[in-house]
Amino acid sequence: MISTKLNLCRLAIFSLAVGFVFTSLNTTLQAAPEYAAVKPKLIQPRDGLGNVLAKLKDGQPVKIAYLGGSITAANGWRVKTREWFANEFPDAEVEEIHAAIGGTGSDLGVFRLQRDALKYKPDLLFVEFAVNDGGASPQRIWQAMEGIVRQTWAQNSRIDICFVYTFRTGFEEPLRKGECPQSISAMEMLADRYGIPSINFAMKIVELEQAGKLIFKSDQPTKAGVVRFSSDGVHPLDEGHQIYSEIVADAVSQMEKTSTPKDHQPKLSTTFVDDHWQAAKMVPIEQSMLSPEWKQLPDDASLARRFGKRMGTLWETKTPGSTLTFKFRGSTAKLYDLLGPDGGQVWITVDGNQRDKPVARFDSYCTYHRIATLSVASGLDSDEVHTVIVKVDEEQPDRQPVAFRLKDPEVELKAPKFQGTNVRVGQILILGDLVE
């Protein structure tokens, strides 16, 4: 009888333990999100902008950061909205943090967030990447955008965030069907999870076009009084930027009625995707990583003046065989570098395995120099230490891809501008940690 009671007791304890384990798993593990197109809405207030609005109403100094691509980098809606905030709240000193770089998406934004925006201690962060993330998968968008959100609130959970979705031709097709384009839908799903307000500029542009009040591109025939939105279907002319800024003003005014100050810290207790990029960081290149042929560009060098603010110290080599070597513990590593008309090509070796062909630091846009990223390692075991070697090839890449942009390619491609094996690097982008 005593043995039977003991066995029953043990069974009860075991059942309770199993139940506790399954209950714990249910509260900590979440199903991976499944992408679904979202119905468009011009303004989604969600948890609002209570923190920054409280400071503005109180006449306190406020900093507004604008993280995005070329649409935000232009002196358009970014400048106009900062001016609107300053006029609407005249007792507050409103400062702008310009953190936009043309031709870049959230996959770079998440790595440069700290350097370009958070270190200046913003009160409000606008995030604009819907257009440049247009070709990315929902999963990749969630990884980077959630990384931006979580980095921001991990540093200061009182910073308000607002997603804005700009327009490009092609977005009108799903919007006319009552659906957001894929990049916007993915961002809206994330915004809904974190209570982040959003403003859908693209929806308004399509509505105006359907009403006959706007044309997407300035080369289309039109009547007097109809807004010419852009010259290329992407980058707004002044009238287009004015529409964007007026929508922001309406959205903020709407949220002013319902927003209350909020600590966003509790929202970080769970995640939207398990493999988000909150750990993304930018690490300076040290001379010890470089072979002797590399030289630091002086501050007064042309490229240093143009790109140093974003990229920090720039290292340059023109010599084939030059190497950059570093070790890191993590899953992903990239180089924050420059593409240009005199760009070379590099061989990449990771953990002793060299790629089948070199990677060019030149492309069909390279009539000028611009910021880029070079993926050197991805999908690695994040617990292991990995060794990366980047070596400059002896041959320069084929320059023909840029020929169609030149007036006389046969002559121009032979000019010194398009000659060289130059490689210029500023930072290492890592999901993980650099190892000495």
VEXLUMPA-441567 format. One record per residue (C-alpha): x, y, z; residue number from 1. Coordinates in Angstrom, 3 decimals. Each point is the difference from the previous one (the first is absolute). Example, Ala and Ser with C-alpha at 12.3 -4.5 7.8 and 13.67 -1.06 7.14 Angstrom:
12.300, -4.500, 7.800, 1
1.370, 3.440, -0.660, 2
***
This chain:
0.000, 0.000, 0.000, 1
2.811, 2.450, 0.945, 2
1.870, -0.865, -3.233, 3
-3.131, 0.685, -2.055, 4
-0.515, 3.407, 1.652, 5
3.657, 0.921, -0.600, 6
-0.292, -0.936, -3.681, 7
-3.180, 2.047, -0.352, 8
1.718, 2.945, 1.676, 9
3.007, -0.269, -2.326, 10
-2.321, -0.175, -3.026, 11
-1.832, 3.127, 1.149, 12
3.301, 1.886, 0.484, 13
1.209, -1.149, -3.429, 14
-3.268, 1.139, -1.616, 15
0.273, 3.395, 1.660, 16
3.612, 0.340, -1.173, 17
-0.893, -0.935, -3.578, 18
-2.917, 2.414, 0.091, 19
2.295, 2.766, 1.258, 20
2.510, -0.660, -2.793, 21
-2.652, 0.130, -2.706, 22
-1.546, 3.122, 1.526, 23
3.426, 1.661, 0.049, 24
0.638, -0.966, -3.613, 25
-3.365, 1.409, -1.045, 26
0.783, 3.356, 1.611, 27
3.522, 0.364, -1.401, 28
-0.117, -1.643, -3.435, 29
-1.933, 1.707, -2.795, 30
-0.991, -1.261, -3.387, 31
1.921, 1.601, -2.844, 32
-2.098, 2.718, -1.656, 33
-1.665, -0.812, -3.306, 34
0.014, 2.767, -2.565, 35
-3.377, 1.276, -1.173, 36
-0.828, 3.108, -2.016, 37
-1.355, 2.815, 2.187, 38
-2.825, 2.354, -0.913, 39
1.322, 3.553, -0.420, 40
-0.851, 2.772, 2.402, 41
1.347, 3.530, -0.319, 42
0.733, 0.480, 3.709, 43
0.364, -2.708, 2.632, 44
0.362, 1.784, 3.378, 45
0.473, -3.185, 2.056, 46
1.861, 1.000, 3.199, 47
0.605, 3.480, -1.370, 48
2.788, 2.489, 0.624, 49
-0.770, 0.891, 3.595, 50
3.551, 0.475, 1.240, 51
1.201, 2.424, -2.659, 52
-3.321, 1.882, -0.073, 53
0.151, 0.509, 3.768, 54
3.455, 1.571, -0.342, 55
-1.087, 2.159, -2.915, 56
-3.057, 1.300, 1.875, 57
2.154, 0.700, 3.032, 58
2.408, 2.090, -2.071, 59
2.936, -2.361, 0.553, 60
2.764, -0.539, -2.608, 61
-0.810, -2.859, -2.362, 62
2.132, -1.935, -2.502, 63
-1.626, -1.744, -2.961, 64
2.018, -2.641, -1.874, 65
-0.758, -0.930, -3.600, 66
1.343, -3.462, -0.928, 67
-0.544, -0.966, -3.620, 68
1.108, 0.052, -3.628, 69
0.282, 2.632, -2.719, 70
-3.611, 1.188, 0.313, 71
0.737, 1.026, 3.577, 72
3.530, 1.188, -0.798, 73
-1.441, 2.576, -2.431, 74
-0.794, 3.456, 1.343, 75
-3.684, -0.788, -0.109, 76
-2.422, -1.513, 2.510, 77
2.780, -0.303, 2.602, 78
0.700, 3.744, -0.061, 79
-3.657, 0.975, -0.367, 80
-1.194, -2.099, 2.936, 81
2.727, 1.269, 2.317, 82
-1.093, 3.530, -0.903, 83
-3.622, -0.957, 0.660, 84
0.844, -1.349, 3.464, 85
1.924, 3.198, 0.773, 86
-2.894, 2.209, -1.134, 87
-2.674, -2.109, 1.678, 88
1.875, -0.026, 3.329, 89
1.798, 3.384, 0.044, 90
1.112, -0.278, 3.630, 91
1.971, -3.177, -0.732, 92
3.389, -0.082, -1.690, 93
-0.309, -2.662, -2.716, 94
3.232, -1.492, -1.333, 95
0.347, -2.346, -2.962, 96
2.240, -3.076, -0.120, 97
0.656, -0.766, -3.677, 98
0.574, -3.775, -0.125, 99
-0.991, -0.804, -3.594, 100
2.237, -1.456, -2.723, 101
-1.161, -0.392, -3.591, 102
-0.279, -3.467, -1.482, 103
0.021, -1.819, 3.346, 104
-2.584, -2.072, 1.836, 105
-0.695, -1.252, 3.484, 106
2.695, -2.683, -0.370, 107
2.596, 2.787, 0.242, 108
-2.137, 2.267, 2.182, 109
0.018, -2.494, 2.859, 110
3.821, -0.051, 0.043, 111
0.471, 3.773, -0.199, 112
-2.875, 0.955, 2.315, 113
2.245, 0.606, 3.007, 114
2.621, 2.031, -1.860, 115
-2.378, 2.094, -2.102, 116
-2.985, 0.494, 2.306, 117
-0.043, -1.407, 3.529, 118
3.278, 1.537, 1.160, 119
-1.627, 3.438, -0.447, 120
-2.790, -0.987, 2.445, 121
-3.169, 0.518, -2.069, 122
-3.464, 0.372, 1.501, 123
-1.741, -1.146, -3.178, 124
1.264, -2.363, -2.707, 125
-1.611, -0.050, -3.454, 126
0.895, -3.167, -1.944, 127
-0.393, 0.057, -3.820, 128
1.065, -3.154, -1.843, 129
-3.107, -1.320, -1.782, 130
1.230, 0.947, -3.482, 131
3.593, -1.223, 0.351, 132
-1.203, -3.189, 1.719, 133
-2.386, -0.632, -2.888, 134
1.941, -3.020, -1.248, 135
0.715, -1.523, 3.413, 136
-1.860, -2.957, 1.491, 137
-2.335, 0.591, 2.960, 138
2.331, -2.056, 2.206, 139
3.000, 2.199, -0.841, 140
-2.052, 3.142, 0.538, 141
-1.132, -1.257, 3.407, 142
3.552, -0.874, 1.047, 143
1.360, 3.456, -0.776, 144
-3.005, 2.126, 0.950, 145
-0.491, -1.822, 3.300, 146
3.704, 0.492, 0.639, 147
-0.492, 3.749, -0.486, 148
-2.944, 0.052, 2.401, 149
1.682, -2.068, 2.693, 150
3.333, 1.834, -0.194, 151
-1.837, 3.295, 0.383, 152
-2.042, -0.980, 3.028, 153
2.872, -1.918, 1.599, 154
1.902, 3.294, 0.057, 155
-2.927, 2.179, 1.043, 156
-3.501, -1.414, 0.366, 157
-1.487, 3.521, -0.074, 158
0.962, 0.617, -3.634, 159
-3.094, 0.021, -2.196, 160
0.226, -1.734, -3.392, 161
-2.106, 0.588, -3.101, 162
0.156, -2.030, -3.232, 163
-0.667, 1.936, -3.227, 164
-0.663, -1.643, -3.367, 165
0.912, 2.000, -3.091, 166
-1.124, -0.695, -3.578, 167
1.610, -1.409, -3.114, 168
-1.622, -1.062, -3.254, 169
-1.063, -3.618, 0.349, 170
-1.474, 0.568, 3.448, 171
-3.224, 1.221, -1.634, 172
-0.923, -3.486, -1.229, 173
-0.607, -1.657, 3.408, 174
-1.295, 3.252, 1.511, 175
-2.716, 0.238, -2.672, 176
-1.060, -3.500, 1.054, 177
-0.263, 1.066, 3.620, 178
3.275, -1.561, 1.124, 179
3.315, 1.442, 1.158, 180
3.093, -0.926, -2.038, 181
2.029, -2.820, 1.527, 182
2.620, 2.166, 1.703, 183
-2.666, 2.231, 1.554, 184
-2.119, -2.973, 1.080, 185
3.018, -1.606, 1.689, 186
0.815, 3.231, 1.824, 187
-3.635, 0.464, 1.016, 188
-0.101, -3.464, 1.548, 189
3.073, 0.891, 2.073, 190
-1.351, 3.450, 0.870, 191
-3.241, -1.547, 1.208, 192
1.882, -2.404, 2.274, 193
1.997, 2.831, 1.623, 194
-2.739, 2.662, -0.005, 195
2.038, 2.258, -2.313, 196
-1.961, 2.713, -1.833, 197
0.307, 0.071, -3.784, 198
-0.804, 2.382, -2.849, 199
-0.720, -1.355, -3.481, 200
1.050, 2.743, -2.447, 201
-0.268, -2.435, -2.916, 202
-3.715, -0.556, 0.586, 203
-0.712, 3.742, -0.267, 204
2.034, 0.354, -3.207, 205
-1.977, -2.795, -1.658, 206
-3.318, 1.477, 1.194, 207
0.901, 3.389, -1.505, 208
1.046, -1.634, -3.277, 209
-3.243, -1.962, -0.209, 210
-1.948, 3.226, 0.616, 211
1.795, 1.672, -2.923, 212
1.777, 2.481, 2.275, 213
3.543, -1.361, -0.426, 214
2.253, -1.715, -2.514, 215
2.796, -2.301, 1.125, 216
2.652, 1.251, -2.460, 217
0.557, 3.456, -1.418, 218
0.337, -1.283, -3.588, 219
-3.634, -1.138, -0.014, 220
-2.592, 2.257, -1.639, 221
-2.073, 2.003, 2.455, 222
-2.335, 2.935, 0.454, 223
0.509, 3.228, 1.885, 224
-0.324, -0.355, 3.744, 225
1.032, -3.667, 0.027, 226
2.977, -0.773, 2.243, 227
3.106, -1.410, -1.665, 228
1.159, -2.340, 2.740, 229
3.492, -0.902, -1.246, 230
2.294, -0.127, -2.995, 231
0.777, -3.715, 0.350, 232
-2.933, -1.548, 1.845, 233
1.968, -0.229, 3.250, 234
1.665, 3.222, 1.127, 235
-2.601, 2.712, 0.652, 236
0.205, 3.473, -1.452, 237
-0.706, 2.817, 2.437, 238
-3.767, -0.421, -0.397, 239
0.324, -3.679, 0.857, 240
2.075, 0.738, 3.091, 241
-2.601, 2.581, 1.006, 242
-2.707, -2.671, -0.104, 243
2.139, -2.255, 2.200, 244
0.617, 2.764, 2.547, 245
-3.694, 0.938, 0.165, 246
-0.897, -3.631, 0.711, 247
2.531, -0.062, 2.848, 248
-1.498, 3.209, 1.419, 249
-3.501, -1.492, -0.146, 250
1.193, -3.228, 1.585, 251
1.785, 1.716, 2.885, 252
-2.981, 2.270, 0.609, 253
-2.249, -3.051, 0.081, 254
2.297, -1.864, 2.389, 255
0.325, 3.063, 2.219, 256
-3.614, -0.535, 1.085, 257
0.488, -3.594, 1.120, 258
3.704, -0.497, 0.804, 259
1.232, -0.287, 3.566, 260
3.607, -0.423, 1.200, 261
1.032, -3.642, 0.013, 262
2.981, -2.108, 1.042, 263
0.579, -2.416, -2.899, 264
2.267, -2.308, 2.032, 265
-2.696, -2.641, 0.741, 266
-0.416, -0.556, -3.753, 267
3.494, -1.521, -0.137, 268
-1.002, -2.975, 2.177, 269
-0.945, -2.010, -3.101, 270
1.154, 0.067, -3.596, 271
-1.707, -0.019, -3.387, 272
2.682, -2.172, -1.640, 273
2.581, -1.989, 1.938, 274
2.885, 0.900, -2.333, 275
-0.390, 3.779, 0.138, 276
3.091, 2.161, -0.440, 277
0.074, 1.888, 3.281, 278
3.642, -1.059, 0.351, 279
1.009, 1.763, -3.237, 280
2.958, 2.302, 0.530, 281
2.596, 2.039, -1.883, 282
3.661, -0.543, 0.912, 283
2.888, 2.225, -1.189, 284
2.759, -1.586, -2.049, 285
3.331, -0.007, 1.820, 286
3.385, 0.270, -1.683, 287
0.972, -3.340, 1.525, 288
-2.579, -1.693, -2.255, 289
1.628, 1.393, -3.158, 290
3.047, -0.926, -2.040, 291
2.585, 2.810, -0.385, 292
-1.292, 1.203, -3.379, 293
-3.127, 1.562, 1.529, 294
0.086, 3.724, 0.728, 295
-2.325, 2.130, 2.108, 296
-1.622, 2.745, -2.053, 297
0.743, 3.424, 1.531, 298
-2.960, 2.066, 1.159, 299
0.453, 2.500, -2.817, 300
-0.038, -2.647, -2.748, 301
-2.973, 0.340, -2.331, 302
-1.575, -3.368, 0.853, 303
0.628, 0.477, 3.727, 304
-1.776, 3.365, -0.094, 305
-2.962, -1.506, -1.845, 306
-0.439, -3.218, 1.945, 307
1.940, 0.300, 3.251, 308
-2.961, 1.213, 2.052, 309
-1.929, -3.180, -0.755, 310
2.855, -2.491, -0.283, 311
2.618, 1.279, 2.429, 312
3.651, -0.637, -0.847, 313
0.410, -1.163, -3.597, 314
2.763, -2.436, -0.936, 315
1.131, -0.280, -3.621, 316
2.187, -2.345, -2.005, 317
0.811, -0.041, -3.694, 318
2.327, -2.977, 0.178, 319
-0.999, -3.503, -1.132, 320
0.679, -2.566, 2.693, 321
-0.867, 2.387, 2.866, 322
-1.955, -1.751, 2.756, 323
-2.466, 0.816, 2.748, 324
-0.223, -2.726, 2.652, 325
-2.227, -0.202, 3.086, 326
-1.612, -2.539, 2.309, 327
-3.488, 0.136, 1.481, 328
-2.401, -2.113, 1.994, 329
-3.410, 0.225, -1.607, 330
-2.098, -0.860, -3.029, 331
0.468, 2.907, -2.427, 332
2.679, 2.476, -1.067, 333
0.061, 2.723, -2.665, 334
2.328, 2.795, -1.036, 335
-1.208, 3.598, -0.100, 336
1.833, 1.161, -3.111, 337
-0.095, 2.118, -3.151, 338
-0.869, -0.899, -3.558, 339
1.468, 2.174, -2.721, 340
1.180, 0.323, -3.618, 341
3.556, -0.985, 1.007, 342
-1.140, -2.808, 2.309, 343
1.804, -3.331, 0.027, 344
-1.203, -3.485, 0.859, 345
0.741, -2.234, 2.981, 346
0.305, -3.659, 0.907, 347
-1.811, -1.020, 3.199, 348
1.153, -2.933, 2.151, 349
-1.924, -1.087, 3.118, 350
1.388, -2.695, 2.280, 351
2.369, -1.119, -2.750, 352
-2.669, -0.218, -2.724, 353
0.482, 2.423, -2.895, 354
-2.894, 1.076, -2.220, 355
-0.060, -1.237, -3.569, 356
0.458, 3.465, -1.510, 357
0.974, 3.519, 1.097, 358
-2.584, 2.619, 0.989, 359
0.124, 3.331, -1.844, 360
-0.105, 3.319, 1.836, 361
-1.463, 1.493, -3.164, 362
-3.409, -0.209, -1.679, 363
-2.157, 1.522, -2.716, 364
-0.583, 3.190, 2.029, 365
3.701, 0.719, 0.510, 366
0.472, 3.275, -1.789, 367
0.593, 1.292, 3.550, 368
0.927, -1.303, 3.473, 369
-2.664, -1.070, 2.460, 370
-0.432, -1.853, 3.289, 371
-0.620, -3.740, -0.200, 372
0.279, -3.199, 2.005, 373
1.870, -3.173, -0.880, 374
-1.341, -3.174, 1.567, 375
2.961, -2.164, 0.968, 376
-1.626, -2.593, 2.278, 377
-3.561, -1.027, 0.816, 378
-1.908, -2.916, 1.465, 379
2.934, -1.119, 2.135, 380
-0.087, -1.702, 3.395, 381
-0.408, 2.966, 2.347, 382
1.818, -1.772, 2.842, 383
3.161, -0.637, -2.011, 384
2.964, 2.290, -0.742, 385
0.409, 0.637, -3.736, 386
2.964, 1.365, -1.952, 387
-0.598, 2.293, -2.980, 388
2.641, 0.968, -2.577, 389
-0.755, 2.540, -2.738, 390
2.686, 0.198, -2.706, 391
0.238, 2.486, -2.873, 392
0.084, -1.686, -3.407, 393
2.663, 0.874, -2.577, 394
-2.624, 0.667, -2.706, 395
-2.476, 2.858, -0.050, 396
-3.665, -0.920, -0.610, 397
-1.651, 0.307, -3.395, 398
-1.094, 3.640, -0.489, 399
-2.517, -0.721, -2.777, 400
-3.062, -0.077, 2.312, 401
0.241, 3.805, 0.349, 402
0.493, 0.660, -3.740, 403
-3.658, 0.820, -0.696, 404
0.255, 3.010, 2.326, 405
2.847, 1.570, -1.974, 406
-0.147, 2.207, -3.086, 407
3.057, -1.597, -1.619, 408
0.732, -3.234, 1.895, 409
2.820, -1.148, -2.288, 410
1.977, 3.118, 0.892, 411
-1.197, 0.650, 3.558, 412
0.579, -3.530, 1.298, 413
3.678, 0.371, -0.939, 414
0.371, 3.179, 2.060, 415
1.848, -0.070, 3.374, 416
-3.321, 0.444, 1.812, 417
-0.959, -3.602, -0.789, 418
3.392, -1.603, 0.627, 419
1.208, -1.639, 3.171, 420
-0.336, -2.721, 2.606, 421
-0.917, 2.380, 2.807, 422
-1.735, -1.270, 3.131, 423
-1.180, 2.353, 2.741, 424
-1.480, -1.215, 3.282, 425
-1.246, 1.791, 3.113, 426
-1.618, -2.414, 2.462, 427
-0.848, -3.640, 0.636, 428
-3.687, -0.826, 0.484, 429
-0.522, -2.973, 2.290, 430
-2.778, -2.088, 1.470, 431
2.133, -1.119, 2.901, 432
3.288, 1.206, 1.453, 433
3.451, 0.672, -1.364, 434
2.702, -2.273, 1.452, 435
3.488, 1.378, 0.631, 436
***
